[in-house]
Structures are given as structure tokens and as C-alpha cells.
Amino acid sequence: MTPSEEQDFTEFVRAHGDRLLRFARLLVPDAAEAEDVLQTALLRLTKHWSRQLESPEAYVRAALVNLAKDRGRRSHLVPVPTEAADRSTAGSDHAEAIAARAHLDQILAALPPRQRVTVVLRVIDGLSEAETAAVMRCSPGTVKSNLARGLDKVRAALEPTLTSAEETAR
């Protein structure tokens, strides 16, 4: 990699790194592992940086999806640590946001890998069916069925929370 390519790559990471890390955190609920997955995806990008990719961000996102799927295939081999929300932070709004994020992480972690990736790409990241299918390398029909099944599981996981919130409001 030439010095100018290295500078361009550094600027790319500065400009897109936070967004890519948020995306990785949605795919891989463990924060440390999400950072590792992003690091691996960026390392893969460096191997192709000199080719002047049309969309390096899309390349990294596709690599993140593939790495998350690989992790899902091996999840039965390695125990996945759970992250406890930091309850010592002052301010109820911040504490509620942390609790909501932890709850979302638990719900997403319970989904099978392909459904989790589909829900993250379609609902959270806002990609179209065609874009999601291209990233996942599958048909739009597969995206639709994975999304429907994944959202059914998310709704089922949220139902007890919604019911208890309604009872509290009474």
C-alpha cells in the first residue's frame, strides 16, 4: 500500500468507522467481538484497497455479514459472553437507553444468524429487499421469508414487555 493509499484508507476509516461499528454491534451482540469482526473486515478491505473499489463501505458491510454468519455457524462451539448493562450511570434517560439497547441485543442474539442479519439490514439499516439480497448473496424471496420469521420472533420477544407496560399504565 502506498503512502497516499494508506492516507485514503485512514480517512475512509475515520469517516465510516463509527457507522460500521454500530452495524457490526447489531450483527454481533458482544461488543468486543463486534470490534474484532470489524477489524477483520477492514483488514480484508486493505487487501483490495489498491483496486479502487466502487464502494468500499459496501465491501466492508458484506464482509461483516459474512463474518457474522460464520460466527453464527460456530456459536455452538464457543460460549457467547453476555454483557450486563452499566447501572451505575447517572440519569434515568441514559439508564433506560442502556437497558433498551441491552434488551435489543438479547432479542437479536436469540435470532438465528441469517434472520438476525436480515432484520438488521432491512429494519435497522433500511436497505431494500434487493440490496439486502445482494449483500447476503441470496434471493429476494429468502430475504422476505427470513424477515417475516425474524420479525415474528422479535414481536414474540417484545410481547411480554408490551403487556407489562400496559398493566403498569393502568
Secondary structure by P-SEA (a helix, b strand, c coil): ccaaaaaaaaaaaaacaaaaaaaaaaacccaaaaaaaaaaaaaaaaaacccccccaaaaaaaaaaaaaaaaaaacccbbbbbbbcccccccaaaaaaaaaaaaaaaaaaaccaaaaaaaaacccccccaaaaaaaacccaaaaaaaaaaaaaaaaaaaaaaaaaaaaaac
